[in-house]
Amino acid sequence: MDEQQILQRIHALVDEEHELRSQSASAEPEQHTRLTHLEETLDQCWDLLRRRRARRDAGMNPDDAEAAPVSQVENYLQ
């Protein structure tokens, strides 16, 4: 996935997230599960984008960057 594809994926996920959040008052349990999955996937996409940019800035091939597992991305310290 190149950076443009990652950004398109992020925008699509954010749109879906906003739609689900606007329905949160009448949300079903499945929507809460989907929202959690969206948040995790967004974190992975942003992390992959940062990894690609860091590799490029370091003179390395950004295509060698790989997405980190959810368990790793979700436990980063802010």
Secondary structure by P-SEA (a helix, b strand, c coil): ccaaaaaaaaaaaaaaaaaaaaacccccaaaaaaaaaaaaaaaaaaaaaaaaaaaaaacccccccccccaaaaaaccc
